[in-house]
Amino acid sequence: MPSVPGAVKPPPGDAESGRGLLIVGALADRWGVEAGPVPRKTVWAEIDLVR
């Protein structure tokens, strides 16, 4: 589990998974991870909307 945004490392090029949080980090203005009772975690993300 990444401790802070930006701590996510890209997977090897031939990996079939492991890109979800990279996509979240690229699209979200703010995001984070909160640990819950094992084995749970909550990933939250916020996107600023401009009118």
C-alpha positions as CSV (number, residue, x, y, z in Angstrom):
1,M,0.0,0.0,0.0
2,P,1.5,3.4,-1.0
3,S,2.1,5.6,2.0
4,V,1.7,8.9,0.1
5,P,0.7,9.9,-3.4
6,G,3.7,9.9,-5.6
7,A,5.1,6.7,-3.9
8,V,3.6,4.5,-6.6
9,K,6.1,2.9,-8.9
10,P,5.2,1.9,-12.5
11,P,5.0,-1.9,-13.0
12,P,7.2,-3.7,-15.6
13,G,6.1,-3.0,-19.2
14,D,4.7,-6.5,-19.7
15,A,2.7,-6.6,-16.4
16,E,-1.0,-7.1,-16.8
17,S,-2.0,-5.2,-13.6
18,G,-0.6,-2.5,-11.2
19,R,-1.5,0.7,-13.1
20,G,-4.7,1.7,-11.2
21,L,-3.2,4.1,-8.7
22,L,-1.0,5.6,-11.5
23,I,-4.1,6.5,-13.4
24,V,-5.8,7.9,-10.3
25,G,-2.7,10.0,-9.6
26,A,-2.6,11.3,-13.2
27,L,-6.3,12.3,-13.2
28,A,-7.0,13.4,-9.7
29,D,-6.1,16.8,-8.1
30,R,-5.8,15.1,-4.7
31,W,-5.9,11.5,-3.6
32,G,-4.8,9.3,-0.7
33,V,-5.1,5.9,0.9
34,E,-6.6,5.2,4.4
35,A,-5.9,1.9,6.0
36,G,-8.9,0.1,7.6
37,P,-9.1,-3.2,9.5
38,V,-7.0,-5.8,7.6
39,P,-7.4,-6.5,4.7
40,R,-9.3,-3.3,3.9
41,K,-8.2,0.0,2.6
42,T,-9.9,3.0,1.1
43,V,-8.5,5.0,-1.8
44,W,-10.1,8.4,-2.2
45,A,-9.7,10.9,-5.0
46,E,-10.9,14.4,-5.7
47,I,-11.2,16.2,-9.0
48,D,-11.7,20.0,-9.2
49,L,-14.5,21.0,-11.5
50,V,-14.3,24.3,-13.3
51,R,-17.6,26.0,-14.3
